Amino acid sequence: MIKYNNDDIGKYFADFLVENKIIVELKTRPRLGYVHLRQVLEYLRRADIKLAILIYFTKSGVKYRRVLNSHY
């Protein structure tokens, strides 16, 4: 949930949740930016999950990045 002045203004949903243990997020980008990483970190924090896999599709192929929740 996204809040502004304590009002709910939007929702984000993770692409996949595998056995309530791993979040899998898919992107179609030439490269990842901080905003994409921050989004996945927020999913991890709110769901209290340890690991996410951020998969992104580029012209040169499929790439991935493991993202860990620092609260673990």
N, C-alpha and C positions, 0 to 999 in steps of 0.2 A: 504494500500500500504506500502510495506517495502522499505526503501531507504538506500543506502550506497553511500557515497560521492555524494549525490544529484542525484543518478541514481536509478530508480525504478528497484528493483530486485525480487519482489514477491508480492503476494496478499494473504490475508486471508479473508474468508467470514464467517459470523455468520451462524449458522445452521438454526435458525428460527428468524423471526422478526414478533411479534404479534401486529397487528394494529398500527404499527409504534410507539409503546410505550414500549415494553418489548422484550429484546433479550433473546432467549433460546439457550443455548449452551449445547451439549451433549458430554460426554466423557465416555470411557470405561477404567477405571483405578481402581486399588486397593485403591488409595487415591489421593487427589489433591495436586499438587505442586504449588509453587509460579508462575511458568511459565504459568500455566493454568489460574490462577486468573489474572495475568498481561495481558494475551491475551484478556480476557473478559473486563477488565477495558479499554483497548485500543479501543475495539469496542464501548463501551459506550461513551468514550470521542470523538471519531471521528464522531459518529452518533448523538451526542448531545442528548442522551437518558438517562433517570434517573435510570432505573432498568434492571437488567439481572438476569436470573435464570440459574445457572450452575448445570446441572443434570449429575450425574456420576453413572455408573453401576459397582457394585462390586460383589464379590462372595457371600457376605452376604446380598445383596439386593440393592435397588436403594436409593441413597442419593442425597440431593440437598443443594445448598447454594445460598442465595440471595446476589447479589452484587449491591451496589449502586454507582452511579457516584458522586464523591465528589464535583463536580462543581455545584451541585444543592443545 
